[in-house]
């Protein structure tokens, strides 16, 4: 969280830096709990759990970040990784680097995700184009793109649910 957020939080009556630290610790414990639910080797059986996990990882960031949830051929989790860090409204994503990482991890499938720091989760045309490019690039190596989630403040949009994959 940004220092400005702490200053704004602490300016409210009855809320100080100790309460801020306590709430930050609670958020971190929540992130860790969700991460343990998606531990290495677990099969993805709940789309809602994936949605909550990705939201907990990306929603709070003040910059755009593009990540991948790498899976084996049985859709068991290998690893979650932040792949690209951008600015306030964009991140450069390179299909070559995503494919390279998928091959290094011996992934059979991947779930893509990124956040919109503006809080609006609606995918842009650029989001749709890069998803197609990634899907095509990864298909060359028999790595399936199962979904691409866009995380906003309170909403998480799934490309698969919209029929775009």
N, C-alpha and C positions, 0 to 999 in steps of 0.2 A: 504494500500500500504506500502511496506517496506521502511525503511529509506534510503536504498541504491537506491531505485527508485527515491526518492526525490533528492538525491545528484546528480544522473545521469541527471535528468530532469533539475535541476538548473545549471548544468555545461554548458548547451547550451546557446549561445549568446542571450541575450534579455529575458531570462526566469529566473525568480527568485522565491523565496519562496511565494511571494504574488500570482503570476500567478498559481503556483502549488496548493495553497490552494483554489483558485478560481475554478480550474478545478476539484479538489476533491469534492468541494461543488456541482458542476454541475453534477458529476457522482452520488452523493448521491441523489440529487433531481430526477434524472432519475430513480434510483432504487425505490424511493418512489412513483413516478408516476406509474411505472409498477405495483408495489405492490397494489396501489389503484385500478388499473384496474382489479386486481384479488382479490378484497376484499371478505371477508367472505360473503357467501350467493349467490355470482354470479355463474351462471352455466358456465362451460368451453365451450365456443363456438368457440374459435379460437386457433388451435394448434400453430399458429405463435406467438400469445401473450404469451402462456405458454413457448415456446422456448426462446423468448426474456427475459421473466421474469427470468427463470432459469439461463440463460446466465448472466444476470446482477447480480444475487446473487452469482454465483460460479466462473465465468471466471477470476476474478482478484486475487483470492486467491493463495498464494504461497505454500499451503499445500493441500492435497486431503481432500475433505469433501463430505460426503454422506448425502443426504437430502430426505425428503418426502413431497409431496404435498397431504394432506389428504382431501378426498372428501366424501360427503354423497352419498346416493344411487341414487340421481338425478344428480350426478357429480357437485354439488355446492361445493365451497371451504369451508372447515372447517378451515384448517391452513396449513401454510408452516413451516417446522421445519428442522433445521440442526440436524441430528441424530448422526453422528459419524465424528470425526475429526482424520485425519491420518497424515502421514508424506509427504515427497516430492513425493513419488511414490506409496503409498498404504494407505488404511484405513481398519481397521478391522470392518466388518459388522456382526451383530448378528441378525439372523431372529427372535429369541425370543423377542428381544427388539423392533424390528419394529412391530411385531404382538401385543405386549403389548401396544405400543403407539397407534396403530390403534384402538384397543379395548377401550382404555381410551377415545379416541376422538369420539367413535361411528362411525368410518369411514366405508363406504361401498366399497370404492375404494381408490387406492393410485397411484400416479405417482412418481416414483423413479428418483433420479438424483444424479450425482456426477461429479466432475471436474477432469481433468487431468492437473496438473500444468505444465506438459511438453508442453502443448499447442496442442498436437495431440489428437483429439477426438475419434480416432478409438478404439472401445471397445476391451478389451483383453479377452482371454479365461476365466480368473478369473472373469471378469465382467459378462460374460455370465453364468458362473456357479452360482455365487451368486444370479443373477436375477432369475434363475430357482429355487434355494432353497427358495428364498423369495416368489416367486409365489406359490410354493407348501405349504409353511408354512401358508401364508395368506389365501389360499384357504380353509384350515381347519376351518377357522372362517368366511367363506363367504365374504372375502374382496378381491376384484379383483385388480390385478395389470394391470393398463391400459397401462403404458409405462415406459420405463427407458431411460432417456436422459443422454448422456455423453457430457460434455461441454469442449471444447478446446478453443483456442484463437479466432478463427474466425468461427468455425464450431460447430454445435451441432448435434450429431448423435442420432436418435430415434430407439430403438429396435423394436417398433411396425411397423414403416415404412419399416424396413428391414425384417419383417415377423418373428421375433424371439419371439413374444409373442402371 
